[in-house]
Amino acid sequence: MDSNKVDMFIASTGTKYLPNEKLMTVRSRIETLDDSKLMILQSLDYKDPTVVLILSIFFGHFGVDRFILGQVGLGIIKLLTFGGLGIWTIIDWFTAMKRTKEKNYNTLLEVIM
């Protein structure tokens, strides 16, 4: 794939939705793909880490952040325990963005592989 297209993808998607420490890995894997896969990568449903953090702050004790990331079981447990009596909710405030970026990275890897 053309280096400029990879750079544009990394600049537009990578810095906001993917973990910074894994951008070089993503770049090297995308460079080996053909151009038709780039459209698929751009159309993936990436979760916005900022939105997940805001939802976690306001509705985290209901498990909304876990439901959004596809962790239904943990979301139900968090809902039933009111966010682990608030402790689990506070911990999730600090980890929500990283978990969201990891989820996006794993989604991207599923398409690339």
C-alpha positions as CSV (number, residue, x, y, z in Angstrom):
1,M,0.0,0.0,0.0
2,D,1.1,3.5,-0.7
3,S,3.0,5.2,2.2
4,N,1.0,8.4,1.9
5,K,-2.3,6.5,2.4
6,V,-1.0,4.8,5.4
7,D,0.2,8.1,6.9
8,M,-3.2,9.6,6.3
9,F,-4.9,6.7,8.0
10,I,-2.6,6.9,11.0
11,A,-3.0,10.6,11.3
12,S,-6.8,10.6,11.0
13,T,-7.6,7.4,13.0
14,G,-4.6,6.2,14.8
15,T,-3.8,9.0,17.2
16,K,-7.3,9.3,18.6
17,Y,-8.7,5.8,18.5
18,L,-5.6,3.5,18.8
19,P,-3.0,3.1,21.6
20,N,0.1,5.2,20.8
21,E,2.5,2.5,21.7
22,K,1.0,0.2,19.0
23,L,0.9,2.7,16.1
24,M,4.2,1.4,14.5
25,T,2.8,-2.1,14.6
26,V,-0.4,-1.0,12.9
27,R,1.6,1.0,10.3
28,S,3.8,-2.0,9.4
29,R,0.8,-4.3,9.1
30,I,-1.2,-1.9,7.0
31,E,1.7,-1.3,4.6
32,T,1.5,-5.0,3.6
33,L,-2.2,-4.8,2.7
34,D,-3.6,-4.0,-0.7
35,D,-5.6,-0.8,-1.3
36,S,-9.0,-2.4,-1.1
37,K,-8.6,-3.2,2.6
38,L,-8.0,0.5,3.4
39,M,-11.6,1.4,2.7
40,I,-12.7,-1.4,5.1
41,L,-10.3,-0.2,7.8
42,Q,-11.6,3.4,7.5
43,S,-15.2,2.3,7.7
44,L,-14.8,0.3,10.9
45,D,-16.9,1.3,13.9
46,Y,-14.2,2.7,16.2
47,K,-15.4,3.7,19.7
48,D,-14.5,7.2,20.8
49,P,-12.4,7.1,24.0
50,T,-13.6,10.5,25.1
51,V,-17.3,9.6,24.8
52,V,-16.7,6.4,26.7
53,L,-14.9,8.4,29.5
54,I,-17.8,10.9,29.7
55,L,-20.3,8.1,29.8
56,S,-18.2,6.3,32.5
57,I,-18.2,9.5,34.6
58,F,-21.9,10.1,34.5
59,F,-23.3,6.6,34.1
60,G,-20.5,4.3,35.1
61,H,-22.2,3.0,38.2
62,F,-24.8,1.5,35.8
63,G,-22.1,-0.3,33.8
64,V,-22.8,1.7,30.6
65,D,-19.1,1.9,29.8
66,R,-18.7,-1.8,29.9
67,F,-21.8,-2.4,27.8
68,I,-20.4,0.0,25.1
69,L,-17.2,-2.0,24.9
70,G,-19.0,-5.3,24.5
71,Q,-18.3,-6.5,28.0
72,V,-21.9,-7.4,28.8
73,G,-21.2,-9.8,31.7
74,L,-19.1,-7.2,33.5
75,G,-21.6,-4.5,32.7
76,I,-24.4,-6.6,34.4
77,I,-22.2,-7.2,37.5
78,K,-21.3,-3.6,37.7
79,L,-25.0,-2.6,37.3
80,L,-26.1,-5.0,40.1
81,T,-23.3,-3.9,42.5
82,F,-23.8,-0.2,41.7
83,G,-20.3,0.0,40.3
84,G,-18.8,-2.2,43.0
85,L,-20.1,0.3,45.6
86,G,-18.5,3.1,43.7
87,I,-14.9,1.7,43.9
88,W,-15.1,0.0,40.5
89,T,-16.6,3.1,39.0
90,I,-13.7,5.3,40.1
91,I,-11.1,2.8,38.9
92,D,-12.9,2.7,35.5
93,W,-12.7,6.5,35.2
94,F,-8.9,6.2,35.0
95,T,-8.9,3.1,32.7
96,A,-11.8,3.8,30.3
97,M,-9.8,5.5,27.6
98,K,-7.1,2.9,27.5
99,R,-9.6,0.0,27.4
100,T,-11.4,1.8,24.5
101,K,-8.3,2.2,22.5
102,E,-7.4,-1.5,23.1
103,K,-10.8,-2.5,21.9
104,N,-10.4,-0.5,18.7
105,Y,-6.9,-2.0,18.2
106,N,-8.3,-5.5,18.6
107,T,-11.1,-4.7,16.1
108,L,-8.5,-3.5,13.6
109,L,-6.4,-6.6,14.0
110,E,-9.4,-8.8,13.3
111,V,-9.9,-7.1,9.9
112,I,-6.2,-7.1,9.1
113,M,-5.6,-10.8,9.9
